[in-house]
Amino acid sequence: MALIKHEVKQGMISFWIWTISILSLMMICIFLFPQMKEQMQDVTKVFADMGSFTAAFGMDTLNFGTLIGFYGVECGNILGLGAALYASFCAVSILSKEEKDHTAEFLLSHPISRKQVLIQKLIAVWIQIVLLNVIVYLGSILSISLIGEEIPFKEINLMHLSFFIMQIELSCICFGISSFLSKGSIGIGLGLSILMYFLNLIANISESVEFLKYITPFGYCEVSDIVETLQLNGTYIGIGIVLSIIGIGIGFIHYCRKDIK
């Protein structure tokens, strides 16, 4: 438990920077909605005729003139990409920083096994992800209440749940990657998140590469699909769980066997 507290405390500055940034941008978008509500009907018509660009962001099926349509596109992209970057940022450096900062020898000299170190570090990452999502969710609900709009709880809950699951998957994959790294690794984690994001955009544009949705966790975070079906795609999430388990497994196996420098 001591290591969990240490890791969470050590990451508090970056945690608050990311959380406040994401929540602030989402709140700004929400507070702008009442002033933009009427104009959004015309925007929806314009986007409907923009072909593949519209499909890439799911704007072909969402109505910008409704709160959930506006929230899904504007806030969904902020939370989706921003929180994915944060989850990857946390996880990809959680193990490698010990070798980079030359603290691994000190840490592993304590009466704690490598498996216990890995478990506590992974839990610390998940705690930060959970806290970020709870704060952003509550802040968003409060903001919607303040502008006097009816809150579509089911759609918003499913939307936030899908983003949370996506962040957990990315953190597990980056956790596995972190076990192989011994120097600066933040760029790898952020690059992976951005790559996954654009793979999903490509899959939305062309049906010939729709299989990419089985690779990227952004595949089950499609707000347009969630609003239309009011459920998450179980197949995509199942694949995500498998990839998460593989990421954690690789991280444990390799880190427990590697020669820590």
PyMOL commands that set and color helices and strands:
alter all, ss='L'
color gray80, all
select helices_A, chain A and resi 2-10+12-48+52-56+67-92+96-100+104-108+114-146+153-178+186-205+207-214+217-221+223-229+234-257
alter helices_A, ss='H'
color red, helices_A
deselect
rebuild
show_as cartoon
